[in-house]
Amino acid sequence: MTTESTGPTGKDDSFHVFDTTLRDGAQREGINLTVADKLAIARYLDDFGVSFIEGGWPGANPRDTEFFARAQQEIDFKNAQLVAFGSTRRPGARAAEDPQVKALVESGAPVVTLVAKSHDRHVELALRTTLDENVEMVRDTVSYLREQGRRVFVDCEHFFDGYRANPEYAKSVVRAATEAGADVVVLCDTNGGMLPAQIQAVVTTVLADTGARLGIHAQDDTGCAVANTLAAVDAGATHVQCTANGYGERVGNANLFPVVAALELKYDKRVLPAGALAEMTRISHAIAEIVNLAPSTHQPYVGVSAFAHKGGLHASAIKVDPDLYQHIDPERVGNTMRMLVSDMAGRASIELKGRELGIDLSGDRDLVGRVVGRVKERELRGYTYEAADASFELMLREEVEGRPRNYFRTESWRAIVEDRPDGTHANEATVKLWAKGERIVATAEGNGPVNALDRAMRVGLERIYPQLAKLELVDYKVRILEGRHGTESTTRVLITTGDGVGDWSTVGVAENVIAASWQALEDAYTYGLLRAGVEPAE
């Protein structure tokens, strides 16, 4: 038995976080979810603690139909209810006989979201029916689904544009849905053209005039979807529709994560299970991996740069109190503060970065001064340490310990690219190294000169350092810096390497792209051995 404040899952029903990543979010260009992808994302969303997960449109395509069948068999939902999406019945038909409406019932989902027209021009031009018939379509379909034991939400498509054109008609659709038994009527900014003050004014008026329980669905075409969602909450909406990482058609939807973080941390609303907010960064990144899109580094709350500090003035203040330049403690959303080391760094930046790496520099002003000077000098030459934490740590440890971490020493290296008559290329590299008093000469081929050097280094060193077998080159970026003499230029290479547990980035700079790559590879292997706890050979 449910009460006004408790929903079917036992959760507080007074405020809904409704996720539509699997339906509306999947309409983003470049996203193409398999059923397995949708099941994996649904598990993450349920773990996060959203109230409802809109799984798609059963009956509209085989993939969504299969998803609903499998989700109810394979997922034991702990926090969320599964929602089926569909439209009101066709003009001139009966809801009980409409195949698409029947598919919603047959999906087995306990909750149904119906999309309904609330803009008079859309009714007449898109549905090609009368305004009265459209209202009856809403009323009939909601009533039928309620008779079938389904909880019903109604999405009033293009509501705000429709309200501007014909406010009385838009409100009549809201009233019809509510009178027929819809639990929530969602006002949709389908074109994403509204601004927060407009949203707040309309929601306030509609709530007063209809008495309906209202929700908000905001697209991000003006960059205001999150702000519009919160403006609707300020006006009395108690149901927010969002997508993970803001995925969606065109420029996207209201982003689930900043909306939820704002509700929990700024509005003091408990909309997630205890402890779930601290999982937000992990879940955001996991979903990004499933949809095969790189996580946005500058996304609020969960981006890796969300709590990154670069300016020396910021660092000086943060050293005294992190709250001086951070609006929340990043650990509350599962993120971390990062100090970026660059030519803008001052003493405080270096000290804080050292603290982050477990190295106390606070008692050695001369050491800190040397590191600051070295960073500024090397960044003037093209190095970048804000994107290459591993190279910075190696440099810092060299200053602290008075010598570099010499696991191996390079005598020479050579890379050859052979252009063959058939149009193919052969890439071969030879490296000459010293490690643990032994001279090593190794040769390898690769699909490019840098790959050949990487393989040759592995061939030469893995016998002595078996820990290197776990290392994998994850990413490789080249940037041509400002040229000085015609085609001559400085090249910067950033390499990201992983060991199955974590990733790290290293940098190399030279006039030759292969030489810059070799520098970054040397640092990558050296840092990998440092992470593995190997003692230097020399």
C-alpha positions in Angstrom: 0.0 0.0 0.0 1.3 3.4 -0.9 0.8 6.7 0.7 1.0 10.2 -0.7 4.7 10.4 0.3 5.7 6.8 -0.3 5.9 5.2 -3.7 5.6 1.6 -4.7 9.3 0.9 -4.1 9.0 2.3 -0.5 10.9 5.4 -1.5 9.8 8.9 -0.7 7.4 9.8 -3.6 7.3 13.5 -2.9 10.0 14.3 -5.4 11.0 12.3 -8.5 14.4 12.0 -10.3 13.4 10.6 -13.6 16.2 9.4 -16.0 15.6 9.2 -19.8 19.1 8.3 -20.9 18.0 5.1 -22.5 15.3 6.8 -24.6 15.9 10.5 -25.1 19.6 10.4 -24.3 20.1 7.7 -26.9 19.0 10.1 -29.6 22.3 11.9 -29.4 24.3 11.8 -32.6 27.0 9.2 -32.3 25.3 7.0 -29.7 23.9 3.7 -30.8 23.1 1.5 -27.8 22.8 -2.3 -28.0 20.4 -4.1 -25.6 23.4 -5.2 -23.6 24.5 -1.5 -23.4 21.0 -0.4 -22.2 21.0 -3.2 -19.5 24.4 -2.1 -18.2 23.4 1.6 -18.0 20.1 0.7 -16.3 22.1 -1.1 -13.6 24.3 1.9 -13.0 21.3 4.2 -12.8 19.5 2.0 -10.4 22.6 1.8 -8.2 22.8 5.6 -8.3 19.3 5.7 -7.0 17.2 7.5 -9.5 13.4 7.1 -9.0 12.5 6.1 -12.6 14.4 4.7 -15.6 12.7 5.3 -19.0 13.8 2.3 -21.0 12.5 3.2 -24.5 9.5 2.8 -26.7 8.3 -0.9 -26.6 6.6 -1.9 -29.8 8.3 0.9 -31.8 11.4 -1.2 -32.5 12.6 -4.7 -31.6 15.5 -3.5 -29.5 13.4 -1.7 -27.0 10.9 -4.5 -26.9 13.7 -6.9 -26.1 15.2 -4.6 -23.5 11.9 -4.5 -21.5 11.6 -8.3 -21.6 15.2 -8.8 -20.5 15.4 -6.0 -17.9 12.6 -7.4 -15.9 14.2 -10.9 -15.9 17.8 -9.9 -15.5 17.8 -6.8 -13.3 16.7 -6.8 -9.7 15.8 -3.1 -9.4 16.6 -1.8 -5.9 15.8 1.9 -6.2 14.2 2.6 -9.6 11.0 1.6 -11.4 11.1 0.8 -15.1 9.2 3.2 -17.4 7.8 2.5 -20.9 7.5 5.4 -23.2 4.8 5.8 -25.9 2.2 8.2 -27.4 -1.5 8.7 -26.9 -3.8 6.7 -29.1 -4.4 7.7 -32.7 -7.1 10.1 -33.7 -10.5 8.5 -34.1 -9.5 5.2 -32.4 -10.0 3.8 -29.0 -7.1 3.4 -26.6 -8.1 -0.1 -25.7 -7.8 -1.1 -29.4 -4.6 0.8 -30.3 -1.7 -1.6 -31.0 0.9 0.9 -29.8 -1.0 1.5 -26.5 -1.4 -2.3 -26.1 2.4 -2.7 -26.5 2.9 -0.4 -23.5 0.8 -2.7 -21.4 2.5 -5.8 -22.7 5.9 -4.4 -21.9 5.2 -5.2 -18.3 6.6 -1.8 -17.1 4.8 -0.6 -14.0 5.0 3.0 -15.2 4.1 4.5 -18.5 5.1 7.9 -19.9 2.8 9.2 -22.6 3.8 12.0 -24.9 0.9 14.3 -25.7 0.5 17.3 -27.9 -0.1 20.6 -26.0 0.7 23.0 -28.8 -2.3 23.8 -30.9 -0.4 24.1 -34.2 1.2 20.7 -33.6 -2.2 19.2 -33.0 -3.6 20.6 -36.3 -0.5 20.3 -38.5 1.3 17.1 -37.1 -1.6 15.1 -35.8 -4.1 16.5 -38.3 -6.9 16.4 -35.9 -9.0 18.8 -33.9 -8.1 20.4 -30.6 -11.0 18.7 -28.9 -10.1 15.3 -30.3 -6.5 15.7 -29.0 -7.7 16.4 -25.5 -9.9 13.3 -25.7 -6.9 11.2 -26.9 -5.1 12.2 -23.8 -8.1 11.5 -21.5 -8.9 8.1 -23.1 -5.3 6.8 -23.2 -4.5 7.8 -19.6 -7.8 6.3 -18.3 -7.2 3.0 -20.2 -3.7 2.7 -18.8 -4.9 3.4 -15.3 -7.5 0.7 -15.7 -4.7 -1.7 -16.6 -3.0 -0.9 -13.3 -0.2 1.3 -14.7 1.0 4.5 -13.1 1.0 7.2 -15.8 3.1 10.3 -16.4 2.2 12.6 -19.3 4.9 14.5 -21.2 3.3 17.6 -22.7 5.5 18.1 -25.8 6.3 21.6 -26.9 4.4 22.9 -23.8 6.2 26.2 -23.4 5.9 27.2 -27.1 2.3 26.0 -27.0 1.6 28.0 -23.9 3.0 31.1 -25.5 0.7 30.6 -28.5 -2.4 29.5 -26.7 -2.1 29.3 -23.0 -5.7 28.2 -22.3 -5.4 25.3 -24.7 -2.1 24.2 -23.2 -3.6 24.2 -19.7 -6.6 22.3 -20.9 -4.3 19.4 -21.9 -2.8 19.5 -18.4 -6.2 19.4 -16.8 -7.4 16.5 -19.0 -4.4 14.4 -18.1 -4.8 15.0 -14.4 -8.5 14.4 -14.4 -8.0 11.1 -16.2 -5.6 9.9 -13.5 -2.1 11.0 -14.6 0.2 11.2 -11.5 2.5 13.8 -13.0 2.1 16.2 -16.0 5.6 17.1 -17.4 6.0 20.4 -19.1 8.5 20.0 -21.9 10.7 22.6 -23.4 11.1 20.4 -26.5 12.9 23.0 -28.6 15.1 24.1 -25.7 14.6 27.7 -26.4 13.4 28.9 -23.0 15.3 30.8 -20.3 15.0 30.3 -16.5 12.8 33.3 -15.7 10.4 32.3 -18.4 10.3 28.7 -17.1 9.7 29.8 -13.6 6.9 32.2 -14.5 5.0 29.6 -16.7 5.3 26.8 -14.1 4.1 29.0 -11.3 1.0 30.1 -13.3 0.2 26.5 -14.6 0.5 25.1 -11.1 -1.8 27.7 -9.7 -4.4 27.4 -12.5 -4.5 23.6 -12.8 -3.5 22.2 -9.4 -1.7 19.4 -11.2 1.5 17.8 -10.0 4.0 19.1 -12.5 7.4 18.0 -13.8 10.0 19.5 -16.1 11.8 18.2 -19.2 14.3 20.7 -20.6 16.5 20.5 -23.7 19.8 22.4 -23.7 19.6 24.4 -26.9 20.2 27.7 -25.0 22.7 26.1 -22.6 20.1 26.6 -19.8 18.7 23.1 -19.4 20.1 22.6 -15.9 19.1 26.1 -14.8 15.7 25.8 -16.4 15.1 22.5 -14.5 16.1 24.1 -11.2 13.9 27.2 -12.0 10.9 24.8 -12.5 11.7 23.2 -9.1 11.8 26.7 -7.6 8.3 27.3 -9.0 6.9 24.0 -7.6 7.8 21.2 -10.0 8.4 18.0 -8.1 9.5 15.7 -11.0 12.7 16.3 -13.0 13.6 14.5 -16.2 17.3 14.3 -17.1 19.9 12.2 -18.9 23.3 11.0 -17.8 26.0 13.5 -18.8 23.4 15.5 -20.6 23.2 13.2 -23.6 20.3 13.9 -26.0 19.3 15.1 -29.4 20.9 18.2 -30.9 23.0 19.7 -28.0 21.4 17.5 -25.3 19.2 17.4 -22.3 19.3 18.6 -18.7 22.3 16.8 -17.2 21.3 14.3 -14.5 24.5 14.8 -12.4 24.6 18.6 -11.9 20.8 18.6 -11.3 21.0 15.9 -8.7 24.0 17.5 -7.1 22.3 20.8 -6.9 19.2 19.2 -5.4 21.2 17.4 -2.7 23.9 19.9 -1.9 22.3 23.3 -2.7 18.6 22.6 -2.0 19.2 20.1 0.7 16.7 17.7 -0.9 17.3 14.0 -0.2 16.6 12.6 -3.6 19.2 9.7 -3.6 19.9 6.9 -1.2 22.4 7.6 1.5 26.0 7.5 0.2 25.0 7.4 -3.5 26.1 11.0 -4.3 29.7 9.9 -3.6 29.4 7.4 -6.4 28.4 10.1 -9.0 31.8 10.7 -10.6 32.4 6.9 -11.0 28.9 6.3 -12.5 29.2 9.3 -14.9 32.5 8.0 -16.3 31.3 4.4 -16.5 28.2 5.4 -18.5 30.5 7.5 -20.8 32.6 4.4 -21.4 29.5 2.3 -22.3 28.3 4.8 -24.9 31.9 5.1 -26.2 32.2 8.8 -25.7 35.2 10.3 -23.8 34.0 11.8 -20.4 33.8 15.6 -20.6 36.8 16.8 -18.6 35.1 20.1 -17.8 31.7 18.7 -16.8 30.5 20.3 -13.5 31.0 18.2 -10.4 32.3 15.0 -12.2 34.8 16.2 -14.7 38.5 15.7 -14.0 39.0 19.4 -14.2 36.0 20.3 -12.1 38.2 20.8 -9.0 41.6 21.4 -10.8 43.5 24.6 -9.8 46.2 26.2 -12.0 46.7 29.8 -11.0 49.2 30.6 -8.3 46.8 32.9 -6.5 44.3 30.1 -6.3 46.9 27.7 -4.9 48.0 30.2 -2.2 44.4 30.5 -1.0 43.7 26.8 -1.2 46.8 26.1 0.8 45.1 28.1 3.7 41.6 26.7 3.1 40.4 24.7 0.0 36.9 26.1 0.4 38.2 29.6 -0.6 38.2 28.4 -4.3 35.9 25.4 -4.3 32.1 25.5 -3.9 31.9 22.0 -2.4 34.3 19.4 -1.1 34.9 17.3 -4.2 34.8 14.0 -2.3 31.1 14.5 -1.7 30.5 13.7 -5.4 33.4 11.2 -5.7 35.8 13.6 -7.3 39.2 14.9 -6.1 41.0 18.2 -6.0 43.9 18.5 -8.4 46.7 21.0 -8.5 47.9 21.7 -12.0 51.6 22.6 -12.4 52.4 25.0 -15.2 54.3 28.2 -15.9 51.6 30.0 -13.9 52.6 28.0 -10.8 53.9 29.6 -7.6 55.3 28.1 -4.5 51.9 27.2 -3.1 51.0 25.3 -6.3 54.2 23.2 -6.0 53.8 22.6 -2.3 50.2 21.4 -2.7 51.1 19.2 -5.7 53.8 17.7 -3.6 51.3 17.1 -0.8 49.0 15.4 -3.4 51.9 13.1 -4.4 52.8 12.3 -0.8 55.9 14.5 -0.7 56.2 17.2 2.0 57.9 20.3 0.6 56.8 22.8 3.2 60.1 23.0 5.0 62.4 23.6 2.0 62.0 27.0 0.4 65.1 26.5 -1.8 63.9 23.2 -3.1 60.5 24.6 -3.9 62.1 27.6 -5.6 64.2 25.3 -7.8 61.2 23.3 -8.9 59.2 26.5 -9.7 62.1 27.8 -11.8 62.6 24.5 -13.6 58.9 24.2 -14.4 58.8 27.8 -15.8 61.9 27.2 -17.8 60.8 23.9 -19.3 57.3 25.1 -20.1 58.9 28.1 -22.0 60.5 25.4 -24.2 57.1 23.7 -24.9 56.7 21.2 -22.0 53.3 21.0 -20.3 53.0 19.5 -16.8 49.3 20.2 -16.1 48.6 17.4 -18.7 51.6 15.2 -17.7 51.5 14.6 -13.9 53.9 11.6 -14.2 56.6 13.6 -15.8 56.3 16.3 -13.2 56.5 13.8 -10.4 59.6 12.3 -11.8 61.2 15.8 -12.1 60.1 16.6 -8.5 61.5 13.4 -7.1 64.8 14.1 -8.9 65.0 17.4 -7.1 64.0 15.9 -3.8 66.3 12.9 -4.0 69.2 14.7 -5.7 69.3 12.3 -8.7 67.0 11.0 -11.4 65.3 7.6 -11.1 67.6 5.6 -13.3 66.1 2.2 -13.9 67.8 2.2 -17.3 70.0 4.4 -19.4 69.7 5.1 -23.1 72.9 4.7 -25.2 71.1 5.3 -28.5 68.0 4.6 -30.5 67.2 4.5 -34.2 63.9 4.3 -36.1 63.7 3.4 -39.8 60.7 3.9 -42.1 60.9 2.0 -45.4 58.7 3.1 -48.3 58.1 0.0 -50.4 57.2 -0.1 -54.1 53.8 -1.7 -53.4 52.8 1.4 -51.4 53.2 -0.2 -47.9 55.6 0.9 -45.2 57.9 -1.1 -42.9 58.8 0.4 -39.5 61.8 -0.9 -37.6 63.5 0.4 -34.5 66.7 -0.5 -32.7 67.5 0.6 -29.1 70.7 0.3 -27.1 70.2 0.5 -23.4 72.0 -0.1 -20.1 70.1 -1.7 -17.2 71.6 -3.2 -14.0 75.1 -3.1 -15.5 74.0 -5.0 -18.6 74.2 -3.6 -22.2 71.0 -4.4 -24.1 70.5 -4.2 -27.8 67.0 -4.9 -29.1 65.2 -4.6 -32.4 61.5 -4.7 -33.2 59.0 -3.8 -35.9 55.8 -1.9 -35.4 52.9 -0.2 -37.3 54.7 3.1 -37.0 58.1 4.3 -35.9 56.9 5.2 -32.3 55.2 1.8 -32.0 58.4 0.1 -33.2 60.5 2.0 -30.5 57.9 1.1 -27.9 58.2 -2.6 -28.8 61.9 -2.6 -29.0 62.1 -1.0 -25.5 59.8 -3.8 -24.2 61.9 -6.5 -25.9 65.0 -5.1 -24.3 63.7 -4.4 -20.8 61.0 -6.9 -19.9 63.5 -9.7 -19.2 65.1 -7.5 -16.5 61.9 -5.7 -15.4 58.9 -8.2 -15.9 56.6 -5.5 -14.3 56.7 -3.8 -17.7 54.6 -6.5 -19.3 51.5 -5.0 -17.7 52.1 -1.6 -19.3 49.9 -0.5 -22.3 50.0 2.7 -24.3 46.5 4.1 -24.0 46.7 7.4 -25.9 49.2 9.3 -28.0 48.9 13.0 -28.9 51.1 15.2 -31.0 51.0 19.0 -31.1 53.2 21.1 -33.4 54.2 24.2 -31.5 55.1 27.5 -33.1 57.6 27.1 -35.9 60.7 29.2 -36.0 62.5 28.7 -39.4 60.3 27.7 -42.3 59.2 24.1 -41.8 61.2 23.7 -38.6 59.1 23.6 -35.5 59.0 22.3 -32.0 56.9 19.2 -31.4 55.2 18.2 -28.1 54.2 14.6 -27.5 51.9 13.5 -24.7 51.6 9.8 -24.0 49.1 8.1 -21.7 50.1 4.7 -20.3 48.2 2.3 -18.2 48.9 -0.8 -16.1 45.4 -2.1 -15.6 44.9 -0.2 -12.3 45.4 3.4 -13.4 46.7 5.6 -16.1 49.4 8.3 -16.2 50.6 10.8 -18.7 54.2 11.8 -19.7 55.5 14.5 -22.0 58.4 14.9 -24.4 59.5 18.0 -26.5 61.9 18.1 -29.4 62.3 19.4 -32.9 61.8 15.8 -34.1 58.5 14.1 -33.4 60.3 10.7 -32.8 62.8 12.2 -30.4 59.9 13.9 -28.5 58.1 10.5 -28.4 61.2 8.7 -27.1 61.4 11.2 -24.2 57.8 10.6 -23.3 58.3 6.8 -23.6 61.3 6.9 -21.3 59.3 8.8 -18.6 56.3 6.4 -19.1 58.4 3.3 -18.4 60.3 4.9 -15.6 57.0 6.0 -13.9 55.5 2.5 -14.4 58.4 1.0 -12.6 58.1 3.6 -9.8 54.4 2.7 -9.4 55.3 -1.0 -9.2 57.7 -0.3 -6.3 60.8 -1.2 -8.1 64.1 0.2 -6.7 66.3 2.1 -9.2 69.1 0.2 -10.7 71.7 2.9 -10.4 
